[in-house]
Amino acid sequence: MRIARVHTNETCNQNCAFCDRRRPQEDPEFARGSAVASRIVEAVRGGGDELILTGGEPTRRRDLAALVNVARKAGASRVTLETNAALIDDAMAAALADAGLSTARVHLPAWGEALGRVTRDPDGVAATKLGMHALHRAGIALEASAPVVASNVDVLPDLPRLLATEAGVPIEALVIGVPISGPEPSELLPLERAAATIEAMEKSARGAGITLRMETDSQIPPCLYARPARLAHLYSLTPGGQQRPGWSQPTECGSCSAADRCPGFPDVVLEREPELLPRPIADDQVRRRLSMISTIEEQVERELYQNDIYARDGGVTVPARIVRINFRCNQACHFCFVSTHLPTASDAAVEKAILEIAHDGGVLVLSGGEPTLNPRLVEFVEMGKREGAVEVELQSNAMNLGDPDLVERLIDAGVDQFFISLHGSTPEISDAVTDAPGTFAKTVVGLDELAKSGAATRVNFVFCQKNHENFPTYVEMVHARWPNAAIVVSFVAGSTDVVPRSKNLIPRYSDVIPYLSEGMRTAERIGTQVLGFESMCGIPLCLVPSDLMHYFELAEVDDDFDRGEFIETDACKRCDLYGRCFGVRRGYVELHGTEEFHPVTR
């Protein structure tokens, strides 16, 4: 989605020291309604799918709703308003909603008393809160925006938590930027300091369940972070994107794996901070995570849902659809193939994806990111079951399922199966896999709550390089703590460009099979069910360490089920399970070859 910004006026009711847009009085020609409307139409006709109305403070205009309507009639698919919300009441919010405003991005460089100090408008803090609530009542989605500057740098790390716990309205995202010019140079932070602050904010946002995003013209090259992989979801670099006016790549950038898509550093920063040096990124994993292969709109549409086939006994298959009701997550597994930096799809798009599979009588799988971070989760479950889904499955890391009230509401709404990701038997292993310290304990509490409720539960273990030797112990742990839960085994898959095709992440099947075999023997001895081999996320059936006769009863897979993700090896073509086995992923063959596979005969 191409974003265009239109300034509606140049005066503001607040007085932030870092603002370079505020003027002491309006330029009548610039702010004239017809002039603004012309700029809006020109921006949309120039390809601006999403139009951002900004200022000054746009809500000082009496004709703001009319300007939103102009943008919609011109063809903008989304209209976002950047505002401090202090002048918004219920009447204005309702008018903006009726005109077609999609999102209000509220300027919140801090929270509470600190907000008044930064904006130099202490009396406006309460008014901003009231305006946010009015926007929420009108059905307008809320985001927050915060610049990283000297006057708020000390309070920013705690801002995501405060917004999550004290705002009183849902904040869909916190959008951050780093000013590199302004009326008061003392407000401008060295980029290294700004990068460290953003890292602290990201950690806080992950724990608070708030999506953190960078402004589209972000000023922080990813190499300045201590852990670029951890912050990669904030970026959407495109191959060929190294050319940007006013930016340059220092000589050191030449050896960076992202040099073909990162513009480097703003020239004004290089002049001001001559000691600033890039730290070239050598890890291809980071490069992949920094990249986006299309526009945000196209990427959201592509990843919103994934069709699947669920095999049932007797050779019966049931259509299934995994619907990602949001993309943000409170964990950061390196094998995750979901683009967690994407914004949530529109409610209308999510509902359409749900209704299609429900009306087909298929299995609705609600997933993410982490779906329990979506406040409408229970509604989506109810919708799917009411409209005809034969089964509703919830895929989650269970971190929020320690709440017995939420578990009860989900079960009452119609969840038939909870599919919970847990990738190790200890905090050390699990938290290393999820790259989210402290989250193993929360998942365990969530699974405990599901066990108390008696809900049908499957615990998913994704084999990867960091955990595959742990599987036998994992089986014993699951049985001891949640004896009624089944275990689903999956194998890390380089199925999208987001997942690194790295031997540090994707082990050979041959290295995994001994531990898988031992775990299955343990499961058989203690009476725990192990599933998942017949799914797209399992392993080729010729490598399954158990009796294969059951798999001859599977229905055949449609030829076009995988969009070219799986390939046929020579062994596949000579195998009696051909057509019933999904086969081998292309990314695995590129990494490890095909010599491990052999044909199966009856």
ZADO-674409 format. One record per residue (C-alpha): residue number from 1; x, y, z. Coordinates in Angstrom, 1 decimal. Example, Ala and Ser with C-alpha at 12.3 -4.5 7.8 and 13.67 -1.06 7.14 Angstrom:
BEGIN
 num      X      Y      Z
   1   12.3   -4.5    7.8
   2   13.7   -1.1    7.1
//
This chain:
BEGIN
 num      X      Y      Z
   1    0.0    0.0    0.0
   2    1.4    3.4   -1.0
   3    1.1    6.0    1.7
   4    0.6    9.7    0.9
   5    0.6   12.5    3.5
   6   -1.4   15.8    3.2
   7   -0.9   18.7    5.6
   8   -4.2   20.3    6.4
   9   -2.9   23.3    8.3
  10    0.2   24.6   10.2
  11   -1.0   25.7   13.7
  12   -1.4   23.6   16.7
  13   -2.9   23.8   20.2
  14    0.2   22.2   21.7
  15    3.8   23.3   21.7
  16    6.2   20.3   21.5
  17    9.8   21.5   21.3
  18   10.8   19.1   18.6
  19    8.0   20.0   16.2
  20    9.1   21.4   12.9
  21    5.6   21.9   11.4
  22    3.9   24.3   13.8
  23    3.6   27.9   12.8
  24    2.5   30.9   14.8
  25   -0.4   31.5   12.4
  26   -2.0   29.9    9.4
  27   -1.1   30.7    5.9
  28   -4.6   31.4    4.5
  29   -3.7   30.2    1.0
  30   -2.2   26.9    2.3
  31   -5.0   26.2    4.7
  32   -7.9   27.2    2.4
  33  -10.4   24.3    2.1
  34  -10.3   24.1   -1.7
  35   -6.5   24.1   -1.7
  36   -6.4   21.2    0.9
  37   -9.0   19.3   -1.1
  38   -7.0   19.7   -4.3
  39   -3.9   18.4   -2.5
  40   -5.9   15.4   -1.3
  41   -7.3   14.5   -4.7
  42   -3.8   14.9   -6.3
  43   -2.2   12.6   -3.7
  44   -4.8    9.9   -4.2
  45   -4.7   10.1   -8.0
  46   -0.9    9.9   -7.7
  47   -1.2    6.4   -6.2
  48   -1.8    7.1   -2.5
  49   -3.9    4.2   -1.4
  50   -3.7    5.2    2.2
  51   -4.0    8.9    2.9
  52   -2.7   10.5    6.1
  53   -4.2   13.8    7.1
  54   -1.7   15.7    9.3
  55   -0.8   19.2   10.5
  56   -0.2   21.2   12.6
  57   -3.3   19.9   14.4
  58   -6.0   19.0   11.8
  59   -8.9   19.0   14.3
  60   -8.6   22.8   14.5
  61  -10.4   22.8   11.1
  62  -14.2   22.9   11.1
  63  -14.3   21.1    7.7
  64  -12.1   18.2    8.7
  65  -14.9   15.6    8.2
  66  -15.6   17.0    4.7
  67  -11.9   16.6    3.8
  68  -12.0   13.0    5.0
  69  -15.0   12.5    2.7
  70  -13.1   14.1   -0.2
  71  -10.3   11.5    0.3
  72  -12.8    8.6    0.3
  73  -14.6    9.9   -2.8
  74  -11.2   10.3   -4.5
  75  -10.6    6.6   -4.0
  76   -8.4    6.3   -0.9
  77   -8.9    2.9    0.6
  78   -7.8    4.1    4.0
  79   -7.8    7.5    5.6
  80   -5.7    8.0    8.8
  81   -5.8   11.2   10.9
  82   -2.7   12.3   12.9
  83   -3.9   14.3   15.9
  84   -3.3   15.0   19.5
  85   -7.1   14.3   20.1
  86   -7.4   17.1   22.7
  87  -10.1   18.9   20.6
  88  -12.2   15.9   19.7
  89  -15.6   15.3   21.3
  90  -18.3   12.8   20.6
  91  -19.9   14.9   17.8
  92  -16.6   15.4   16.0
  93  -15.7   11.7   16.3
  94  -19.1   10.6   15.0
  95  -18.8   13.0   12.0
  96  -15.3   11.7   11.2
  97  -16.5    8.1   11.4
  98  -19.5    8.9    9.1
  99  -17.1   10.5    6.6
 100  -15.0    7.4    6.4
 101  -12.1    7.9    8.8
 102  -10.3    4.5    9.2
 103   -7.8    5.3   12.0
 104   -6.8    8.0   14.4
 105   -3.1    8.1   15.2
 106   -2.9   10.0   18.4
 107    0.3   11.9   19.3
 108    1.4   10.4   22.6
 109    5.1   11.0   23.1
 110    4.6   10.1   26.8
 111    1.7    9.3   29.2
 112    0.3   10.9   32.3
 113    2.0   14.0   33.7
 114    5.0   13.4   31.4
 115    2.8   13.9   28.4
 116    2.0   17.4   29.5
 117    5.6   18.2   30.0
 118    6.6   17.0   26.6
 119    3.7   18.8   24.8
 120    4.1   21.8   27.1
 121    0.3   21.6   27.5
 122   -0.4   20.2   31.0
 123   -4.1   20.9   30.8
 124   -4.4   19.0   27.5
 125   -3.6   15.6   29.0
 126   -7.1   15.0   30.3
 127   -8.6   16.4   27.0
 128   -6.5   13.9   25.0
 129   -7.8   11.0   27.0
 130  -11.4   12.2   26.5
 131  -10.8   12.5   22.8
 132   -9.4    9.0   22.5
 133  -12.5    7.6   24.2
 134  -14.7    9.6   21.9
 135  -12.9    8.2   18.9
 136  -13.2    4.6   20.3
 137  -17.0    5.1   20.9
 138  -17.4    6.2   17.3
 139  -15.7    2.9   16.1
 140  -12.5    4.5   14.8
 141   -9.4    2.4   15.3
 142   -6.7    4.0   17.5
 143   -3.0    4.0   17.1
 144   -0.4    6.0   19.1
 145    2.6    7.8   17.7
 146    5.7    8.9   19.5
 147    8.9   10.5   18.3
 148   12.2    9.5   20.0
 149   13.7   12.7   21.2
 150   15.6   14.1   24.2
 151   12.5   15.3   26.1
 152   10.9   11.9   26.3
 153   13.8    9.4   25.9
 154   13.7    8.5   29.6
 155   10.0    7.6   29.7
 156    9.6    5.9   26.3
 157   10.7    2.4   27.4
 158    7.7    2.2   29.7
 159    5.2    3.8   27.3
 160    3.9    0.6   25.7
 161    3.0   -0.8   29.1
 162    1.3    2.4   30.2
 163   -0.7    2.5   27.0
 164   -1.8   -1.1   27.5
 165   -2.8   -0.7   31.2
 166   -3.9    2.9   31.6
 167   -5.3    4.2   28.2
 168   -8.7    2.5   28.8
 169   -9.1    2.0   25.0
 170   -7.5   -0.5   22.7
 171   -4.3    0.7   21.0
 172   -3.7   -1.2   17.8
 173   -0.1    0.0   17.3
 174    2.5    2.3   18.6
 175    4.2    4.1   15.6
 176    7.7    5.5   16.4
 177   10.0    7.8   14.4
 178   13.3    9.5   15.0
 179   13.4   13.2   14.0
 180   16.7   14.2   12.4
 181   16.0   18.0   12.1
 182   14.0   20.5   14.1
 183   13.8   23.9   15.6
 184   15.7   22.9   18.8
 185   18.8   20.9   18.0
 186   19.1   19.8   21.6
 187   16.0   17.6   21.1
 188   17.7   15.5   18.5
 189   19.2   12.3   19.8
 190   22.4   10.6   18.5
 191   21.2    7.6   16.4
 192   22.9    5.1   18.6
 193   21.0    6.4   21.7
 194   17.7    6.4   19.7
 195   18.4    2.8   18.6
 196   18.9    1.7   22.2
 197   15.7    3.4   23.2
 198   13.7    1.6   20.5
 199   15.1   -1.7   21.6
 200   13.9   -1.1   25.1
 201   10.5    0.0   23.7
 202   10.2   -3.2   21.6
 203   10.8   -5.4   24.6
 204    8.2   -3.5   26.6
 205    5.7   -3.6   23.7
 206    6.1   -7.4   23.3
 207    5.3   -7.9   26.9
 208    2.3   -5.5   26.8
 209    0.9   -7.1   23.6
 210    1.1   -3.8   21.6
 211    2.4   -3.8   18.1
 212    5.4   -1.5   17.6
 213    5.9    0.0   14.1
 214    8.4    2.4   12.6
 215    7.3    5.3   10.5
 216    7.7    4.5    6.8
 217   10.6    7.0    6.5
 218   12.4    5.5    9.5
 219   15.8    7.1   10.3
 220   17.4    4.2   12.1
 221   19.4    1.7    9.9
 222   18.8   -1.7   11.4
 223   22.5   -2.4   11.8
 224   22.6    0.1   14.8
 225   20.7   -2.3   17.0
 226   22.5   -4.6   19.4
 227   20.3   -7.4   18.1
 228   19.1   -6.6   14.6
 229   17.2   -9.9   14.3
 230   15.1   -9.0   17.3
 231   14.0   -5.7   15.7
 232   13.7   -6.9   12.1
 233    9.9   -7.0   12.3
 234    9.9   -3.2   12.4
 235   11.3   -3.0    8.8
 236    9.9   -3.8    5.4
 237   13.0   -3.2    3.2
 238   12.5   -4.0   -0.5
 239   15.3   -5.2   -2.9
 240   16.5   -2.2   -4.8
 241   15.5    0.2   -2.0
 242   19.0    1.5   -1.3
 243   18.4    4.6   -3.3
 244   16.8    7.4   -1.3
 245   17.3   11.1   -1.8
 246   19.3   12.7    1.0
 247   20.7    9.3    2.2
 248   24.1    7.7    1.7
 249   25.8    4.3    2.4
 250   29.2    4.7    4.0
 251   31.9    2.5    2.6
 252   31.4   -0.1    5.4
 253   27.9   -0.8    4.0
 254   29.3   -2.5    1.0
 255   29.8   -5.8    2.9
 256   26.3   -5.8    4.4
 257   23.9   -8.5    3.3
 258   21.1   -5.9    3.3
 259   23.0   -3.3    1.2
 260   20.7   -3.8   -1.8
 261   17.6   -2.8    0.2
 262   18.8   -0.4    3.0
 263   19.4    3.3    2.1
 264   22.1    3.7    4.8
 265   22.1    6.9    6.8
 266   20.6   10.3    6.4
 267   23.3   12.7    5.1
 268   22.5   15.3    7.8
 269   23.2   12.7   10.5
 270   26.5   11.7    8.9
 271   27.5   15.3    8.9
 272   26.4   15.8   12.5
 273   27.8   12.5   13.8
 274   31.0   11.8   11.9
 275   32.0    9.1   14.4
 276   28.9    7.1   13.6
 277   29.8    3.9   11.7
 278   27.6    1.1   10.4
 279   27.9   -2.5   11.6
 280   27.4   -4.5    8.4
 281   24.9   -7.4    8.8
 282   26.4  -10.7    7.7
 283   23.6  -13.0    8.8
 284   21.2  -14.0    5.9
 285   18.6  -14.7    8.5
 286   18.4  -11.0    9.4
 287   18.3   -9.9    5.8
 288   15.3  -12.1    5.2
 289   13.5  -10.8    8.2
 290   14.1   -7.2    7.2
 291   12.6   -7.8    3.7
 292    9.2   -7.5    2.3
 293    8.4   -8.9   -1.2
 294    5.4   -6.7   -1.9
 295    3.4   -3.8   -0.6
 296    2.0   -3.9    2.9
 297   -1.6   -4.2    1.5
 298   -0.6   -7.1   -0.8
 299    1.3   -8.8    2.0
 300   -1.6   -8.7    4.4
 301   -3.9  -10.0    1.7
 302   -1.5  -12.9    0.9
 303   -1.0  -13.9    4.5
 304   -4.5  -13.3    5.9
 305   -5.4  -17.0    5.4
 306   -4.0  -20.2    4.2
 307   -6.1  -23.1    2.9
 308   -5.3  -26.6    4.2
 309   -6.6  -30.1    4.1
 310   -7.4  -32.1    7.2
 311   -7.3  -35.8    6.8
 312   -9.9  -37.9    8.7
 313  -10.1  -41.7    9.2
 314  -11.4  -43.7    6.2
 315   -9.7  -41.6    3.6
 316  -11.9  -38.6    4.2
 317  -10.6  -35.1    3.9
 318  -12.1  -31.9    5.2
 319  -11.3  -28.4    3.9
 320   -9.7  -26.2    6.5
 321   -8.6  -22.6    6.6
 322   -6.1  -21.0    8.9
 323   -7.2  -17.3    9.4
 324   -4.7  -15.0   10.9
 325   -6.8  -12.5   12.8
 326   -3.8  -10.4   13.6
 327    0.0  -10.6   12.9
 328    1.5   -9.4   16.1
 329    2.9  -11.8   18.6
 330    4.4  -11.8   22.2
 331    7.0  -14.3   21.2
 332    9.6  -14.3   18.4
 333   10.3  -17.8   17.2
 334   12.9  -17.7   14.4
 335   11.0  -20.4   12.4
 336    7.8  -18.5   12.4
 337    6.7  -17.9    8.8
 338    4.2  -15.1    9.7
 339    5.2  -11.5    9.0
 340    4.7  -10.2   12.5
 341    5.5   -6.7   11.5
 342    2.3   -6.4    9.4
 343   -0.8   -4.5   10.6
 344   -3.9   -6.4   11.4
 345   -6.2   -6.9    8.4
 346   -9.5   -5.1    8.4
 347  -12.4   -6.6   10.3
 348  -14.3   -7.0    7.1
 349  -11.5   -9.0    5.5
 350  -11.1  -11.3    8.5
 351  -14.9  -11.8    8.6
 352  -15.0  -12.7    4.9
 353  -12.2  -15.3    5.3
 354  -14.1  -16.8    8.3
 355  -17.5  -16.9    6.5
 356  -16.1  -18.6    3.4
 357  -14.7  -21.6    5.2
 358  -17.7  -21.7    7.6
 359  -20.2  -21.8    4.7
 360  -18.2  -24.6    3.1
 361  -18.7  -26.6    6.3
 362  -14.9  -26.8    6.8
 363  -12.6  -26.5    9.8
 364  -11.9  -22.9   10.9
 365   -8.5  -22.4   12.4
 366   -8.0  -19.1   14.1
 367   -4.4  -18.2   14.3
 368   -2.0  -15.2   14.2
 369    0.7  -14.0   15.2
 370   -0.9  -14.6   18.6
 371   -4.8  -14.6   18.2
 372   -5.5  -14.0   21.9
 373   -4.1  -10.5   21.4
 374   -7.1   -9.6   19.3
 375  -10.0   -8.3   21.4
 376  -12.6   -9.7   19.0
 377  -11.3  -13.3   19.2
 378  -14.4  -14.6   21.0
 379  -16.7  -12.9   18.5
 380  -14.8  -14.6   15.6
 381  -15.2  -18.0   17.2
 382  -18.9  -17.4   17.7
 383  -19.2  -16.3   14.0
 384  -17.4  -19.3   12.6
 385  -19.4  -21.8   14.6
 386  -22.8  -20.1   14.0
 387  -22.2  -19.9   10.3
 388  -21.4  -23.6    9.8
 389  -17.8  -24.4   10.6
 390  -17.7  -28.1   11.4
 391  -14.9  -27.5   13.9
 392  -13.2  -24.4   15.3
 393   -9.5  -24.7   16.3
 394   -7.6  -22.1   18.2
 395   -3.8  -21.9   17.6
 396   -2.1  -20.1   20.5
 397    1.0  -20.0   22.7
 398   -1.5  -19.9   25.6
 399    0.3  -17.1   27.4
 400   -3.1  -15.3   27.8
 401   -5.0  -18.5   28.6
 402   -4.1  -18.4   32.2
 403   -7.3  -16.3   32.6
 404  -10.0  -18.8   33.4
 405  -12.7  -16.4   32.3
 406  -11.2  -16.1   28.8
 407  -10.9  -19.9   28.6
 408  -14.6  -20.3   29.6
 409  -15.8  -17.7   27.1
 410  -13.8  -19.4   24.3
 411  -15.2  -22.8   25.0
 412  -18.8  -21.4   25.3
 413  -18.3  -19.6   22.0
 414  -17.4  -22.9   20.2
 415  -13.7  -23.7   20.3
 416  -13.5  -27.4   19.8
 417   -9.7  -27.8   19.9
 418   -6.9  -25.8   21.4
 419   -3.6  -26.2   19.6
 420   -0.9  -24.8   21.9
 421    2.7  -24.2   20.9
 422    5.3  -25.2   23.4
 423    8.8  -26.0   22.1
 424   10.7  -27.3   25.1
 425   10.4  -29.0   28.4
 426   12.3  -26.4   30.3
 427   12.4  -22.6   30.4
 428   15.9  -22.6   29.1
 429   15.1  -24.5   25.9
 430   11.6  -23.1   25.3
 431   12.6  -19.5   25.8
 432   15.6  -19.9   23.6
 433   13.4  -21.2   20.8
 434   10.8  -18.5   21.2
 435   13.4  -15.8   21.8
 436   11.1  -14.4   24.6
 437   12.5  -14.9   28.1
 438   10.0  -15.6   30.8
 439    7.2  -16.9   28.4
 440    7.6  -20.6   29.1
 441    6.1  -20.1   32.5
 442    3.1  -18.3   31.1
 443    2.4  -21.0   28.5
 444    2.5  -23.6   31.2
 445    0.0  -21.7   33.3
 446   -2.3  -21.4   30.3
 447   -2.0  -25.2   29.6
 448   -2.8  -25.8   33.3
 449   -6.0  -23.8   32.9
 450   -7.0  -25.7   29.8
 451   -6.5  -28.9   31.6
 452   -8.7  -27.8   34.4
 453  -11.4  -26.9   32.0
 454  -11.3  -30.3   30.3
 455  -10.9  -28.7   26.9
 456   -9.5  -30.8   24.0
 457   -5.9  -29.8   23.8
 458   -3.0  -30.6   21.5
 459    0.5  -29.4   22.3
 460    2.7  -28.6   19.3
 461    6.4  -29.2   19.3
 462    8.3  -27.8   16.3
 463   11.6  -29.6   15.8
 464   14.4  -27.2   15.2
 465   18.1  -27.2   15.8
 466   17.8  -25.8   19.4
 467   15.3  -28.4   20.7
 468   15.3  -31.6   18.8
 469   17.3  -33.6   21.4
 470   14.8  -32.5   24.1
 471   11.9  -34.4   22.5
 472   11.9  -37.6   24.7
 473   12.0  -35.6   27.9
 474    9.3  -33.3   26.5
 475    7.0  -36.2   26.0
 476    7.4  -37.3   29.6
 477    6.8  -33.8   30.8
 478    3.6  -33.3   28.8
 479    2.2  -36.6   30.0
 480    3.0  -35.9   33.6
 481    1.5  -32.5   33.7
 482   -1.3  -32.7   31.1
 483   -2.0  -36.4   30.7
 484   -5.1  -35.9   28.5
 485   -3.2  -33.7   25.9
 486   -2.0  -35.1   22.6
 487    1.3  -34.1   21.2
 488    1.6  -32.8   17.6
 489    5.0  -32.9   16.0
 490    6.0  -30.4   13.4
 491    9.3  -29.7   11.6
 492   10.7  -26.2   11.0
 493   10.1  -25.2    7.4
 494   11.8  -22.6    5.3
 495    8.4  -22.0    3.7
 496    8.6  -18.3    3.1
 497   11.4  -15.7    2.7
 498   10.8  -14.7    6.4
 499   12.2  -18.1    7.6
 500   16.0  -18.3    7.3
 501   17.2  -21.2    5.2
 502   20.0  -21.9    7.7
 503   21.5  -25.1    9.1
 504   21.6  -23.3   12.4
 505   17.8  -23.4   12.4
 506   16.8  -26.3   10.2
 507   18.4  -29.7   11.2
 508   18.6  -32.7    8.9
 509   15.8  -35.2    9.3
 510   18.5  -37.8    9.9
 511   19.7  -35.9   13.0
 512   16.1  -35.6   14.3
 513   14.8  -39.1   13.7
 514   16.7  -40.8   16.6
 515   15.2  -38.4   19.2
 516   11.8  -38.6   17.5
 517   11.9  -42.4   17.6
 518   12.9  -42.4   21.3
 519   10.1  -40.0   22.1
 520    7.5  -42.0   20.2
 521    8.6  -45.2   22.1
 522    8.2  -43.3   25.3
 523    4.8  -42.0   24.3
 524    3.6  -45.5   23.4
 525    4.8  -46.8   26.7
 526    3.1  -44.1   28.8
 527    0.0  -43.8   26.7
 528    0.4  -40.4   25.1
 529   -0.8  -39.8   21.5
 530    1.7  -38.4   19.0
 531    0.2  -36.8   15.9
 532    1.1  -34.6   13.0
 533    2.9  -36.8   10.5
 534    0.2  -36.6    7.9
 535    0.1  -32.8    7.9
 536    2.0  -30.3    5.7
 537    4.1  -29.4    8.8
 538    5.2  -32.9    9.5
 539    8.0  -34.9    7.9
 540    7.9  -37.0    4.7
 541    6.1  -40.2    5.5
 542    8.9  -42.4    4.4
 543   10.9  -41.2    7.4
 544    8.1  -41.7   10.0
 545    9.5  -44.1   12.6
 546    6.4  -46.2   13.1
 547    4.0  -48.6   11.2
 548    3.1  -46.8    7.9
 549    0.0  -48.9    7.0
 550   -2.3  -46.3    8.5
 551   -1.1  -43.7    6.0
 552   -2.2  -45.8    3.0
 553   -5.8  -45.0    4.0
 554   -5.2  -41.2    3.7
 555   -7.0  -39.5    0.9
 556   -4.9  -38.2   -2.0
 557   -3.7  -34.6   -2.0
 558   -4.8  -32.3   -4.7
 559   -2.0  -31.4   -7.1
 560   -2.2  -27.7   -6.6
 561   -2.5  -27.7   -2.8
 562    0.9  -26.2   -2.1
 563    1.5  -23.4   -4.6
 564    4.8  -25.1   -5.6
 565    6.1  -25.3   -2.0
 566    6.7  -29.1   -2.1
 567    8.7  -31.0   -4.7
 568    9.0  -34.6   -5.9
 569   12.2  -36.4   -5.4
 570   13.1  -39.5   -7.4
 571   12.2  -41.6   -4.4
 572    8.7  -39.9   -4.3
 573    7.9  -41.0   -7.8
 574    8.6  -44.6   -6.9
 575    6.7  -44.5   -3.6
 576    3.4  -46.3   -3.0
 577    2.4  -43.4   -0.7
 578    2.8  -41.0   -3.6
 579   -0.2  -38.6   -3.7
 580   -1.0  -39.2    0.0
 581    2.3  -37.8    1.3
 582    2.9  -34.0    1.0
 583    6.5  -34.7    0.1
 584    9.6  -32.6    0.7
 585    9.7  -28.8    1.0
 586   11.7  -27.1   -1.6
 587   13.6  -25.1    1.0
 588   14.8  -28.3    2.8
 589   16.1  -29.8   -0.4
 590   18.0  -26.6   -1.2
 591   19.7  -26.9    2.2
 592   20.2  -30.6    2.8
 593   19.5  -32.4   -0.5
 594   17.4  -35.6   -1.2
 595   19.6  -38.6   -0.3
 596   17.7  -39.3    3.0
 597   14.4  -40.3    1.2
 598   13.4  -43.7    0.0
 599   10.3  -45.2   -1.6
 600    7.8  -47.0    0.6
 601    6.1  -50.2   -0.7
 602    3.1  -52.0    0.8
//
